[in-house]
């Protein structure tokens, strides 16, 4: 059996292999290959012009996985007068597959889902974020006009899918309901079992924190504004007035140039550190262990993996009150999106409060236990196996 997987993620091809700067490493395809013989990935991408482009990238290629890297479906022409052509090309790509899995929100995912519904192909939707938040929270007039269309389109697709996986426990289910399909709530986060020493080690760091120079951490791709790096940088202007040696530490792939220019304009360049990328798992955990507080100032999310990873390391955390984040943090640990002033105020208040940092740390470790691999693996495996069964029945 063959499945297709469609999403807007950006891959690039070099020396005969396919790479990604973040997410979708080769091992991530195992959950799908466990129920099918081959997987076709339909996503954005290009051929890398030079091998140096893959130096910090992660391998996505593996046996039984093929890649169809296409141009963006989110520009004006792709959404309007060239839409029919894009539909024909997508239907052609889906022919030969027994079912399609799409990750939403994404334009390629929407296109693949619409085509699957049209040709009667079994459709599984992974709901990992909110289409409304993806456009509304940017504040532009065009974005807000597009938000309603984006939301209604995604809502219709989820309603018509035969299988739906939500990464939240309730938020996305309420916004994008489907009562007739096979539904499961299973985060994409898969944490290894936590070390029992984490609370003690974190407690020692909290008590011994340099009050003038706390290290604020955020994990985010530098290639977009979804993760709110611009909000974090703007907040640091006020934070350094109170904590002059504090630093904003950013871990993630992408070009630092525009963010460095912004830091220079704000006169905080000495308080911002770009750490590049590191391998998932232990290396990220080690980096998080060197931070004093974690922030997730995102404008769009589903259930953020990076935040849960930070919580699992006992990091006191502050994040925006969007999507599934209220399922992770208490109200006092959250701010409204796109509000640098509120983020700065919360950081200044909480970094000076040892009691809150200790309480937040303990609370976060306990919450993260719900996202350990063993807890989610069986639930997710049964879900995809059931989708494969439906695809096989359809084929027969």
C-alpha positions in Angstrom: 0.0 0.0 0.0 1.1 3.5 -0.8 0.3 6.7 1.1 0.9 10.3 0.2 1.8 13.0 2.8 1.2 16.7 2.0 2.4 19.7 3.9 4.0 23.1 3.3 7.3 22.1 4.9 10.4 23.3 3.0 12.9 20.6 1.9 15.9 20.8 -0.4 17.7 18.3 -2.5 21.5 17.9 -2.7 23.8 15.2 -3.9 20.9 12.8 -4.5 19.4 13.2 -1.0 16.7 15.3 0.6 17.3 17.5 3.6 15.4 19.6 6.1 16.6 22.5 8.3 14.1 21.5 11.0 11.5 18.7 11.6 10.8 15.7 9.3 14.1 13.9 9.8 14.3 10.4 8.3 13.1 8.7 11.5 9.9 10.8 11.6 8.5 8.8 8.6 8.5 5.6 10.6 5.0 6.2 12.0 3.6 6.1 8.4 5.8 3.4 7.1 4.6 1.2 10.0 1.3 0.9 8.1 2.3 1.2 4.4 4.9 -0.1 2.1 5.8 3.3 0.5 5.3 7.0 1.3 5.2 9.9 -1.2 5.9 13.3 0.4 4.5 16.3 -1.4 6.0 19.5 -0.1 7.8 22.7 -1.0 11.4 22.6 -2.0 14.3 23.2 -4.4 17.6 21.8 -5.5 20.4 23.1 -3.3 22.9 25.1 -5.3 25.9 24.1 -3.2 26.7 21.4 -0.7 27.4 24.0 1.9 23.7 24.6 2.2 23.3 21.2 3.8 26.0 21.6 6.4 23.6 22.2 9.3 20.6 20.4 7.8 19.2 17.0 8.8 18.7 14.1 6.5 15.1 13.4 5.5 15.6 10.8 2.8 15.2 7.1 3.6 14.2 3.9 1.9 10.6 3.7 0.8 10.1 7.4 0.9 9.9 9.5 -2.3 9.7 13.3 -2.5 7.8 15.5 -4.9 9.0 19.0 -4.2 6.8 21.7 -5.8 6.5 25.4 -5.8 4.5 27.3 -3.2 0.7 27.2 -3.4 0.2 30.2 -1.2 1.0 33.1 -3.6 -1.8 35.1 -5.3 -1.7 33.3 -8.7 -1.8 29.8 -7.1 -4.8 30.8 -5.0 -6.7 32.4 -8.0 -6.3 32.1 -11.7 -3.8 29.2 -11.6 -5.7 27.2 -9.1 -7.2 24.8 -11.7 -3.7 24.0 -13.0 -2.4 23.3 -9.5 -5.4 21.0 -8.8 -4.7 19.0 -12.0 -1.1 18.6 -11.0 -2.0 17.5 -7.5 -4.6 15.0 -8.7 -1.9 13.6 -11.0 0.5 13.2 -8.0 -2.1 11.5 -5.8 -3.0 8.9 -8.5 -1.5 5.6 -7.5 -1.8 6.3 -3.8 -4.3 4.5 -1.6 -4.8 7.3 0.8 -3.5 10.8 1.7 -2.4 12.3 5.0 -2.3 16.1 5.1 -1.0 18.3 7.9 -3.0 21.5 8.4 -2.8 24.5 8.3 -0.8 24.5 5.0 -1.7 25.4 1.5 -0.3 22.3 -0.1 -2.2 20.3 2.6 -5.4 22.1 1.7 -4.9 21.5 -2.0 -4.2 17.8 -1.5 -7.2 17.4 0.8 -9.6 19.1 -1.6 -8.3 16.9 -4.4 -8.6 13.7 -2.3 -12.2 14.6 -1.4 -13.0 15.2 -5.0 -11.7 11.9 -6.3 -13.0 9.9 -3.3 -9.6 9.0 -1.8 -9.5 8.3 2.0 -8.3 11.4 3.8 -6.5 11.7 7.1 -5.9 15.2 8.6 -3.3 16.1 11.2 -4.6 19.3 12.8 -1.4 20.9 14.2 -2.5 24.5 14.3 -5.2 27.0 13.7 -5.7 28.6 10.3 -7.3 31.6 11.8 -4.4 32.3 14.1 -2.0 31.8 11.3 -3.2 34.9 9.5 -5.2 37.0 12.0 -2.5 37.5 14.6 -0.1 39.3 12.1 -2.3 42.3 12.3 -2.3 43.3 8.6 -5.6 44.2 6.9 -5.0 41.6 4.2 -4.1 38.9 6.7 -7.3 39.6 8.7 -9.5 39.5 5.6 -7.9 36.2 4.6 -8.3 34.7 8.1 -12.0 34.0 7.8 -11.6 32.3 4.4 -8.6 30.3 5.7 -10.5 29.2 8.8 -13.7 28.2 7.0 -11.8 26.3 4.3 -9.9 24.3 6.9 -13.0 23.7 8.9 -14.7 22.2 5.9 -11.8 19.9 5.1 -11.6 18.6 8.7 -15.3 18.0 8.8 -15.1 15.8 5.6 -12.1 13.7 6.6 -12.5 10.1 7.6 -9.6 10.3 10.2 -8.5 13.3 12.2 -5.6 13.6 14.6 -5.5 16.6 16.8 -2.3 17.7 18.7 -4.4 19.3 21.5 -6.8 17.9 24.0 -9.6 20.3 23.3 -8.7 23.7 21.6 -8.4 22.5 18.0 -11.2 20.0 18.5 -13.6 22.8 19.3 -12.5 25.0 16.4 -12.4 22.2 13.8 -14.9 19.6 14.8 -15.5 16.2 13.2 -17.9 14.0 15.1 -18.2 11.3 12.5 -14.6 10.4 11.8 -12.1 8.3 13.7 -10.6 11.0 16.0 -7.6 10.9 18.3 -5.8 13.5 20.4 -2.1 12.8 20.2 0.6 15.4 20.3 3.5 15.3 17.8 5.8 15.7 20.7 7.6 12.5 21.8 9.8 13.0 24.8 12.1 10.4 26.2 11.5 9.4 29.8 12.8 12.3 31.9 15.8 12.0 34.3 14.5 11.9 37.9 17.4 14.3 38.9 16.0 17.2 36.7 13.9 18.9 39.4 16.9 19.0 41.8 19.4 20.2 39.2 16.9 22.9 38.0 16.2 24.0 41.6 20.0 24.6 42.2 20.2 26.7 39.0 17.1 28.7 40.0 18.4 29.5 43.4 21.9 30.3 42.1 20.7 32.4 39.1 22.7 35.6 38.3 20.1 38.2 39.1 21.7 40.7 36.7 22.2 38.3 33.9 19.5 35.7 33.5 19.6 33.7 30.2 16.2 33.8 28.4 15.8 31.0 25.8 13.6 30.6 22.8 13.7 27.9 20.0 12.4 29.1 16.7 13.1 29.0 13.0 14.5 32.4 11.8 12.8 32.1 8.4 9.4 33.4 9.5 7.6 35.6 12.0 5.2 33.0 13.4 7.4 32.2 16.4 7.4 35.9 17.5 11.1 36.5 17.5 10.4 40.2 16.7 8.2 40.4 19.8 11.0 38.9 22.0 13.6 41.3 20.6 11.2 44.3 21.2 10.6 43.1 24.8 14.3 42.9 25.5 14.6 46.7 25.3 12.7 47.0 28.6 14.2 43.9 30.1 17.8 45.1 29.9 16.9 48.2 31.7 16.2 46.1 34.8 18.6 43.2 34.0 21.5 44.8 32.1 23.4 41.5 31.6 20.4 39.4 30.6 20.6 37.7 27.2 18.0 36.5 24.7 19.3 33.2 23.4 17.8 31.9 20.1 18.3 28.4 18.9 17.1 27.6 15.4 17.9 27.5 11.7 17.8 30.3 9.3 19.5 33.6 8.3 20.3 35.8 11.4 20.8 39.0 9.3 17.4 40.6 9.6 17.1 39.8 13.3 20.6 41.1 13.9 19.7 44.3 12.1 16.6 44.6 14.3 18.7 44.1 17.5 21.1 46.8 16.3 18.3 49.2 15.7 17.0 48.5 19.2 20.5 48.9 20.7 20.4 45.4 22.3 22.8 43.6 20.0 25.1 42.7 23.0 22.1 41.1 24.7 21.2 38.7 21.9 22.9 35.5 21.1 22.2 33.3 18.0 23.1 29.7 18.7 22.4 28.2 15.2 21.1 24.6 15.2 21.8 21.4 17.0 20.6 17.8 16.6 17.2 17.0 18.1 17.1 15.2 21.5 20.0 15.2 23.9 21.7 18.2 22.3 18.6 20.4 22.6 18.1 19.2 26.2 21.6 20.2 27.1 21.1 23.6 25.6 17.9 24.1 27.5 19.7 23.2 30.7 21.9 26.3 30.3 18.8 28.6 30.2 17.1 30.3 33.2 13.7 30.9 31.7 12.0 29.9 28.5 9.6 32.0 26.3 7.3 31.0 23.5 6.0 34.4 22.1 4.3 32.7 19.1 1.6 34.2 16.9 0.5 30.8 15.7 0.8 27.3 17.3 -0.8 24.0 17.8 0.9 22.5 20.8 4.5 23.7 20.6 7.1 21.0 20.9 9.8 23.3 22.0 7.8 24.6 24.9 7.0 21.1 26.1 10.7 20.2 25.8 11.6 23.2 27.9 9.0 22.3 30.5 10.4 18.7 30.7 13.8 20.2 31.7 12.2 22.1 34.5 12.4 25.5 32.9 10.1 28.2 34.2 8.2 29.3 31.1 6.1 32.2 29.7 4.1 31.9 26.4 1.3 33.4 24.5 -2.3 32.6 25.2 -3.1 30.9 21.9 -4.1 27.5 20.6 -3.2 24.6 22.9 -0.8 26.5 25.1 -3.5 27.1 27.9 -3.5 23.2 28.1 0.2 23.5 29.2 0.6 26.6 31.3 -1.4 28.4 34.0 -3.0 31.8 33.3 -0.3 33.7 35.2 2.3 32.2 32.9 0.7 33.6 29.7 0.4 36.8 27.7 -1.6 37.9 24.7 0.1 37.4 21.3 2.0 40.2 19.6 2.4 42.2 22.8 6.1 43.0 23.5 5.2 45.3 26.4 3.3 42.5 28.2 6.1 40.1 27.6 8.7 42.5 29.0 6.5 43.2 32.0 6.0 39.5 32.7 9.7 38.7 32.3 10.8 41.5 34.7 8.2 40.4 37.2 8.8 36.7 37.1 12.6 36.7 36.8 12.8 38.4 40.1 10.4 36.0 41.8 12.3 32.9 43.1 9.1 31.3 44.5 7.3 31.6 41.1 10.3 30.1 39.3 10.5 27.1 41.6 6.7 26.5 41.4 6.7 26.9 37.6 9.6 24.5 37.3 7.9 21.8 39.3 4.6 22.3 37.6 6.1 22.1 34.2 8.0 18.9 34.8 4.8 17.2 36.0 2.8 18.4 33.0 5.5 17.2 30.5 5.1 13.7 31.7 1.9 13.4 29.7 4.0 13.7 26.5 6.5 10.9 27.0 6.9 8.6 24.1 5.3 5.6 25.8 2.2 7.5 26.6 1.5 8.5 23.0 3.0 5.8 20.8 0.3 3.2 21.2 -2.5 5.7 20.6 -0.9 7.1 17.5 0.0 3.7 16.1 -3.6 2.4 16.5 -4.9 5.5 14.7 -2.7 5.2 11.6 -3.3 1.4 11.5 -7.0 2.1 11.4 -6.5 4.6 8.6 -4.5 2.0 6.6 -7.3 -0.5 7.1 -9.8 2.0 5.6 -7.4 2.6 2.6 -7.1 -1.2 2.0 -10.8 -1.7 2.1 -11.3 1.2 -0.4 -8.8 -0.4 -2.7 -10.6 -3.8 -2.6 
